[in-house]
Amino acid sequence: MKCKCPECDGEITIPKDAVEGEIVTCPDCGLEYELTFDKDGKCNLKTAEVVGEDWGE
Amino acid sequence: MPKKLSIIYDRTRWEEKALIKAARRKRISTNLIDGKNICLNISGKYDSETYGDIILQRCISYFRGLHISAVLERKGLPVVNSFNTSLICGNKLFTSLALENAGVPTPKTYVTFTSEAALEALEKIGYPAVVKPVVGSWGRLVSPVRDRATAEAILEHREQMNNALLQIHYIQEMVERPPRDIRTIVVGDEVAVSVYRSAPAGAWRTNVALGATTIPCPTSSQLEDIVLRAARAVGGGVLAVDAMESPNGPVVHEVNSTIEFRGASTATGVNIASKIIDYVIKTSKK
């Protein structure tokens, strides 16, 4: 499956085993997106959260 | 009735995918809940219809995960790890206190709240030492302090950052150790696996996030005893206990609650995700 990068219109390949919430990166502009799927399985891209100071283990 | 598992996440990492896969392989009904979109009414009723029989809290954001656990646990739903364990492990000072209280060997540690007091503590502890934020992970802002001039510079930077948590100065002795530490994954009352984490060339921090390499480590009976006591000291659950090899034996410097185990799984071939799912399901039956 492929998605268009909302920022640069680059082509982002979605891995076959991708799951909700996974991060994908645009190969052209490097922006990171969080992947979501709607009911009919179509993928949507949302700008990923920036790393927070409380992120980690 | 088959058990239903809810995994609360806010970013799907390698670990979350491995956990989902392990649960599905065991034919456990798994519900994924995005912690970023969750809306919790503190007066609401929380039934297993929505949240399942057991919740695995896997938020990458410590404060988000902690607050979600606070609500769900208070509403009677079982959460792994518990609110208390998450609270302690997410704060290095609370962890140090729990370890010290349980008699688990841990580095000498001071806490201060002003730069002046921090400099005094550093004189007491001796240079070199390490200054760490009380909340944070992946080695972020963990600073080696080799002399007073460096200490003054680091403390000045922290003061200027205008961040309340960075005004708490957690100061620890620099333990004499090889350029590696030992991470032991503890699942319930058992050691799942231990690995050495070696700092990359020229670096001193041993976080995998900073490029450390991971190789299997035999779990000696001494190490096993110490890490299991450390896990119990913070309330138990699914934990990653980090220890350093000091001249006097292992000392535990950190216990992680929302564990990352990709490095340990890959290096050892142990299916840690499967062990975690077994433990979580076992916990729901208690």
Interface residues (C-beta under 8 A of the other chain):
Chain A: D17 V19 E20 G21 E22 I23 E34 A48 E49 G52 E53 D54 W55 G56 E57
Chain B: Y9 D10 R11 T12 E16 K17 I20 L32 D34 K36 I60 S61 Y62 F63 R64 G90 P133 V135 G136 S137 W138 R140 N163 L165 A209 A240 N256 S257 T258 I259 E260
